[in-house]
Amino acid sequence: GEREEMGPSKVLHLRNLPDGLTEFDIRSVVSAYAPVVRVLHLHRKGQAFVELQSIEQAASVLEQCVEHPIMIANRIVPAQYSNKDEISQAPPPSYE
């Protein structure tokens, strides 16, 4: 069955993002916590997936968020482990 609790992942899921944000904005904010590998921004949902270099880095970001939550445009952006193990950059090619 589906697990409610997500295990650690090097991809973090951010919610409550304000409108008009760019991928660059998200990257620069999270980079203050740990080096960012890539960002997948879901504009319409106000959410984003942020991939870090390792699970340890992702864990470090979440630990820092306890004391210093991610703030964008004066709102707190909750972060948690994503259910993705990594962000695929593009759909896999179809193999003929």
C-alpha positions as CSV (number, residue, x, y, z in Angstrom):
1,G,0.0,0.0,0.0
2,E,0.9,3.7,-0.1
3,R,3.1,4.8,2.8
4,E,1.9,8.0,4.5
5,E,5.4,8.9,5.7
6,M,7.9,9.5,2.9
7,G,11.3,8.1,3.5
8,P,14.3,10.4,3.1
9,S,14.9,11.6,-0.5
10,K,17.4,14.0,-2.0
11,V,14.4,15.7,-3.5
12,L,12.4,18.2,-1.4
13,H,8.8,19.2,-2.0
14,L,8.0,22.9,-1.4
15,R,4.5,24.2,-1.0
16,N,2.8,27.6,-0.5
17,L,4.9,29.3,-3.1
18,P,3.7,32.8,-4.1
19,D,2.7,33.6,-7.7
20,G,5.1,35.1,-10.1
21,L,8.1,33.2,-8.7
22,T,10.7,31.9,-11.1
23,E,12.8,28.8,-10.9
24,F,15.8,31.1,-10.3
25,D,14.1,32.6,-7.3
26,I,13.5,29.1,-5.8
27,R,17.0,28.0,-6.6
28,S,18.6,31.1,-5.0
29,V,16.5,30.8,-1.8
30,V,17.2,27.1,-1.3
31,S,20.9,27.5,-2.2
32,A,21.3,29.4,1.0
33,Y,20.7,26.1,2.8
34,A,22.6,23.6,0.5
35,P,23.8,23.4,-3.1
36,V,20.8,22.9,-5.5
37,V,21.1,20.4,-8.4
38,R,17.9,21.2,-10.2
39,V,14.4,22.7,-9.6
40,L,11.1,21.6,-11.0
41,H,8.6,24.4,-10.6
42,L,4.8,23.6,-10.7
43,H,3.6,27.1,-11.3
44,R,-0.1,26.4,-11.2
45,K,0.1,24.5,-7.9
46,G,2.4,26.9,-6.2
47,Q,4.7,24.0,-5.5
48,A,8.2,23.0,-6.5
49,F,10.5,20.0,-6.3
50,V,14.1,20.8,-5.4
51,E,16.8,18.2,-6.0
52,L,20.0,18.4,-3.8
53,Q,23.2,16.6,-4.2
54,S,22.5,13.9,-1.6
55,I,20.0,12.7,1.0
56,E,22.3,14.1,3.6
57,Q,22.1,17.6,2.0
58,A,18.3,17.3,1.9
59,A,18.2,16.3,5.5
60,S,20.4,19.2,6.4
61,V,18.0,21.6,4.7
62,L,15.1,20.3,6.6
63,E,17.0,20.5,9.9
64,Q,17.9,24.1,9.2
65,C,14.3,24.8,8.3
66,V,13.2,23.9,11.9
67,E,15.2,27.0,13.2
68,H,15.0,29.1,10.0
69,P,12.0,28.3,7.8
70,I,12.3,28.9,4.1
71,M,10.8,32.4,3.6
72,I,9.7,33.7,0.2
73,A,7.9,37.0,-0.1
74,N,7.1,37.1,3.6
75,R,5.5,33.7,3.7
76,I,6.8,30.5,5.2
77,V,7.3,27.8,2.5
78,P,6.9,24.4,4.1
79,A,9.5,21.8,2.9
80,Q,9.3,18.0,3.2
81,Y,10.8,15.0,1.5
82,S,9.3,14.4,-1.9
83,N,8.0,11.0,-2.9
84,K,10.4,11.2,-5.9
85,D,13.9,9.9,-5.7
86,E,15.2,12.4,-8.2
87,I,13.8,14.8,-10.7
88,S,13.9,13.4,-14.2
89,Q,15.0,16.2,-16.5
90,A,12.9,15.2,-19.4
91,P,10.5,12.3,-20.2
92,P,12.6,9.2,-21.1
93,P,12.9,8.7,-24.9
94,S,10.6,6.1,-26.3
95,Y,12.7,3.2,-27.4
96,E,11.5,1.9,-30.8
